[in-house]
Amino acid sequence: MLPGPEPSPPVSQTALMLAVCALLTRFHALTGCPVLVNTSFNVRGEPIVCTPRDAHLRFMRTEMDNLVRESFILGKRRQPRLREDVG
């Protein structure tokens, strides 16, 4: 049997809250808007997003402008067009 992927290290609530605070502070500094809305990936008739690949495909197929994952921010306009045969 092959070993599975390494588990992610646990993140403390304090570390998580500090990261969220830093994200909101930076977002406010960049945009002048002190609010960041966390929208769901739920799209009627589509399965729930479970993987980073699912998230990217859903992002590219909806009207979202940006996708944030950990320390990465993807802007829709900077992404290559999604091929129709990707599924």
Secondary structure as the mmCIF struct_conf table of DSSP 4:
data_model
#
loop_
_struct_conf.conf_type_id
_struct_conf.id
_struct_conf.beg_label_comp_id
_struct_conf.beg_label_asym_id
_struct_conf.beg_label_seq_id
_struct_conf.end_label_comp_id
_struct_conf.end_label_asym_id
_struct_conf.end_label_seq_id
HELX_LH_PP_P HELX_LH_PP_P1 PRO A 5 PRO A 10
HELX_RH_AL_P HELX_RH_AL_P1 GLN A 13 THR A 31
BEND BEND1 GLY A 32 GLY A 32
TURN_TY1_P TURN_TY1_P1 ARG A 44 GLY A 45
BEND BEND2 GLU A 46 GLU A 46
HELX_LH_PP_P HELX_LH_PP_P2 PRO A 47 VAL A 49
BEND BEND3 THR A 51 THR A 51
HELX_RH_AL_P HELX_RH_AL_P2 PRO A 52 ARG A 61
BEND BEND4 THR A 62 GLU A 63
BEND BEND5 ASP A 65 ASP A 65
STRN STRN1 ASN A 66 ARG A 69
TURN_TY1_P TURN_TY1_P2 GLU A 70 SER A 71
STRN STRN2 PHE A 72 GLY A 75
HELX_RH_3T_P HELX_RH_3T_P1 LYS A 76 ARG A 78
BEND BEND6 GLN A 79 GLN A 79
HELX_LH_PP_P HELX_LH_PP_P3 PRO A 80 ARG A 83
TURN_TY1_P TURN_TY1_P3 GLU A 84 ASP A 85
#
